[in-house]
Amino acid sequence: LQESKLILGWLEQSQPELAQELQRIMPVSRFSAVLQRLASEGVPLRAVRLIVEVLTEHGQYEREVTALADYVRIALKAQIYHLYSQADGLHAWLLSAHSENIFREALRQTQSGVFFALDNEHSTQLVELLKEAFAPREHDARVLLVAQDLRSPLRTLLFDEFNHVPVLSCAELGSASKVKVLGRFDLDGDGQLHEAVA
C-alpha cells in the first residue's frame, strides 16, 4: 500500500489529471491490489502511465482485481513477450482442446473470484505434467500459453506449488510475436505431454 501511495505521489507530480482521475475511479487499496497481483506474476511495473490509463479506462465498470490486472497485462503485452521470449520466440506449452474443455467445465464463480474445481484425477495429472514440462533447466524460459478466460484462474491455481511457471494468454501476444510450440498438455486418460514434432 505504501509503494502504491508513492507511485500515486509521483503521478500527481508528473500527471496530476491522470492521478486525480484514477483516485476518482478506484480506491488506493484496489490500485495497490492490482499492482501486487502484477508484481507477483513478474510483470514489469515501469510503465506507470500506461498502467494507470488502463485502470482508469476499465476501472469505471470493473471492480475485480484479477480482471483489472488482465487488462493491464494485455496493454503490456510487448513487455511481457520480451520478458519471456528467446532468440527464436516464445517457447510455449499449450493445452489440448479437450484439456481446455475440462478446465472450463471446472470453472466456478464465487463472490471472491473465479477458481477451478478439478477432480483428483485431473489435479494429479496436471501436477505431473507441470513437473515434467517445467522441470528446472538452466536459461530456459518456458511458458504455459492458454486462452484468455483460463489464464487468471490457472495462474491462481498454480501459485503455491508452481509459482515459477509463467502463464500467458493468447491475448497477450502481438501480431509480430513468434511462438515455438513445445507441445500440448492432455488431461485425458493417462495424462500425457504431447511434444511437438520438430
C-alpha positions as CSV (number, residue, x, y, z in Angstrom):
1,L,0.0,0.0,0.0
2,Q,2.9,2.3,0.8
3,E,4.5,1.7,-2.5
4,S,1.2,2.4,-4.3
5,K,0.9,5.7,-2.4
6,L,4.5,6.6,-3.5
7,I,3.6,5.8,-7.2
8,L,0.5,7.9,-6.9
9,G,2.5,10.7,-5.3
10,W,4.9,10.6,-8.3
11,L,2.0,10.5,-10.7
12,E,0.4,13.6,-9.0
13,Q,3.6,15.5,-9.7
14,S,4.0,14.4,-13.3
15,Q,0.4,13.7,-14.4
16,P,-1.9,15.4,-11.9
17,E,-5.1,15.0,-14.0
18,L,-4.5,11.3,-14.6
19,A,-3.8,10.7,-10.8
20,Q,-7.0,12.6,-9.9
21,E,-9.0,10.5,-12.4
22,L,-7.6,7.2,-11.0
23,Q,-8.4,8.2,-7.4
24,R,-11.9,9.2,-8.5
25,I,-12.5,5.8,-10.2
26,M,-10.9,3.4,-7.6
27,P,-9.7,3.4,-4.0
28,V,-5.9,3.2,-3.4
29,S,-6.4,-0.2,-1.9
30,R,-7.7,-1.6,-5.2
31,F,-4.9,0.1,-7.2
32,S,-2.4,-1.4,-4.7
33,A,-4.0,-4.9,-5.1
34,V,-3.7,-4.7,-8.9
35,L,0.0,-3.7,-8.6
36,Q,0.6,-6.6,-6.1
37,R,-1.1,-9.1,-8.5
38,L,1.0,-7.9,-11.4
39,A,4.3,-7.9,-9.4
40,S,3.5,-11.4,-8.0
41,E,3.3,-12.6,-11.7
42,G,6.6,-11.0,-12.6
43,V,5.1,-8.2,-14.7
44,P,7.4,-5.2,-15.0
45,L,5.7,-2.1,-13.5
46,R,7.9,0.6,-15.1
47,A,5.1,1.8,-17.5
48,V,3.2,3.5,-14.7
49,R,1.4,5.9,-17.0
50,L,0.1,3.1,-19.3
51,I,-0.9,1.0,-16.3
52,V,-2.9,4.0,-14.8
53,E,-4.5,4.8,-18.1
54,V,-5.7,1.2,-18.5
55,L,-7.0,1.2,-14.9
56,T,-8.9,4.5,-15.4
57,E,-10.5,3.2,-18.6
58,H,-11.6,-0.2,-17.3
59,G,-11.9,0.6,-13.6
60,Q,-15.1,2.5,-14.3
61,Y,-17.1,-0.7,-14.8
62,E,-14.8,-3.4,-13.5
63,R,-14.1,-3.9,-9.8
64,E,-12.4,-7.3,-9.7
65,V,-8.6,-7.1,-9.2
66,T,-7.8,-10.1,-11.4
67,A,-9.8,-8.8,-14.3
68,L,-8.2,-5.4,-14.0
69,A,-4.7,-7.0,-13.8
70,D,-5.6,-8.9,-17.0
71,Y,-6.5,-5.7,-18.8
72,V,-3.1,-4.3,-17.8
73,R,-1.3,-7.4,-18.9
74,I,-2.8,-7.1,-22.4
75,A,-1.7,-3.5,-22.6
76,L,1.8,-4.5,-21.5
77,K,2.0,-7.4,-23.9
78,A,5.1,-6.2,-25.7
79,Q,7.0,-6.0,-22.3
80,I,5.7,-9.4,-21.2
81,Y,6.6,-11.1,-24.5
82,H,10.1,-9.6,-24.3
83,L,10.5,-10.8,-20.7
84,Y,9.9,-14.5,-21.7
85,S,10.9,-14.7,-25.4
86,Q,14.2,-16.2,-26.6
87,A,16.0,-15.7,-29.9
88,D,13.6,-17.9,-31.8
89,G,10.5,-16.6,-30.0
90,L,8.3,-17.7,-27.1
91,H,8.8,-21.3,-26.0
92,A,5.3,-22.4,-25.0
93,W,3.4,-25.4,-23.8
94,L,-0.3,-25.3,-24.8
95,L,-3.4,-27.1,-23.5
96,S,-5.1,-29.6,-25.8
97,A,-8.7,-28.6,-26.8
98,H,-10.0,-31.4,-24.6
99,S,-8.0,-30.2,-21.6
100,E,-9.3,-26.6,-22.2
101,N,-12.8,-28.0,-22.0
102,I,-12.0,-29.9,-18.8
103,F,-10.8,-26.6,-17.2
104,R,-13.8,-24.6,-18.5
105,E,-16.2,-27.2,-17.0
106,A,-14.4,-27.0,-13.7
107,L,-14.6,-23.2,-13.5
108,R,-16.6,-21.9,-10.5
109,Q,-17.6,-18.3,-9.8
110,T,-17.9,-17.0,-6.3
111,Q,-18.1,-13.6,-4.7
112,S,-14.3,-13.7,-4.1
113,G,-13.5,-14.7,-7.7
114,V,-13.2,-17.5,-10.2
115,F,-11.5,-20.8,-9.4
116,F,-11.2,-24.4,-10.7
117,A,-12.9,-27.3,-9.0
118,L,-10.8,-30.0,-10.6
119,D,-11.4,-33.6,-9.6
120,N,-8.5,-35.5,-8.0
121,E,-7.6,-37.4,-11.2
122,H,-7.2,-34.3,-13.3
123,S,-5.4,-32.4,-10.5
124,T,-2.9,-35.2,-10.2
125,Q,-2.4,-35.3,-13.9
126,L,-1.9,-31.6,-14.1
127,V,0.8,-31.7,-11.3
128,E,2.7,-34.5,-13.1
129,L,2.5,-32.7,-16.5
130,L,3.8,-29.4,-14.9
131,K,6.6,-31.2,-13.2
132,E,7.7,-32.8,-16.5
133,A,7.2,-29.7,-18.7
134,F,8.7,-27.2,-16.3
135,A,11.5,-29.1,-14.6
136,P,14.2,-26.6,-13.7
137,R,16.6,-26.0,-16.6
138,E,19.4,-23.5,-17.0
139,H,18.5,-20.4,-19.1
140,D,15.2,-21.9,-20.3
141,A,12.2,-19.6,-20.2
142,R,9.2,-21.7,-21.0
143,V,5.6,-20.6,-20.6
144,L,2.2,-22.1,-20.4
145,L,0.1,-20.4,-23.1
146,V,-3.7,-20.6,-22.6
147,A,-6.9,-19.0,-23.6
148,Q,-7.7,-15.6,-22.0
149,D,-10.6,-16.9,-19.9
150,L,-8.4,-19.6,-18.4
151,R,-5.2,-17.6,-17.7
152,S,-6.0,-15.8,-14.4
153,P,-7.7,-18.8,-12.6
154,L,-5.0,-21.1,-13.8
155,R,-2.3,-18.8,-12.6
156,T,-4.1,-18.6,-9.2
157,L,-4.3,-22.4,-9.1
158,L,-0.6,-22.8,-9.8
159,F,0.6,-20.0,-7.5
160,D,1.6,-22.1,-4.4
161,E,3.4,-25.1,-5.9
162,F,4.3,-23.8,-9.4
163,N,4.9,-20.1,-8.9
164,H,7.9,-20.4,-11.3
165,V,5.6,-21.3,-14.2
166,P,4.6,-18.2,-16.2
167,V,1.0,-18.4,-17.5
168,L,0.3,-16.2,-20.5
169,S,-2.8,-15.8,-22.6
170,C,-3.0,-15.7,-26.4
171,A,-4.5,-12.1,-26.0
172,E,-1.0,-11.1,-24.6
173,L,0.7,-11.9,-27.9
174,G,1.2,-9.2,-30.5
175,S,0.8,-9.7,-34.2
176,A,4.6,-10.0,-34.7
177,S,5.1,-12.4,-31.8
178,K,6.7,-15.7,-32.6
179,V,5.8,-18.8,-30.7
180,K,7.7,-22.1,-30.7
181,V,5.2,-24.7,-29.5
182,L,6.9,-27.3,-27.3
183,G,3.8,-29.5,-27.1
184,R,0.4,-29.9,-25.5
185,F,-0.9,-30.9,-22.1
186,D,-3.5,-33.6,-22.4
187,L,-5.6,-34.2,-19.3
188,D,-7.3,-37.3,-20.8
189,G,-6.8,-40.9,-19.9
190,D,-3.3,-41.3,-18.6
191,G,-2.4,-37.6,-18.8
192,Q,0.3,-37.2,-21.4
193,L,2.6,-34.5,-22.6
194,H,2.4,-34.5,-26.4
195,E,5.6,-32.9,-27.6
196,A,5.6,-31.0,-30.8
197,V,7.2,-32.8,-33.7
198,A,10.2,-30.9,-35.0
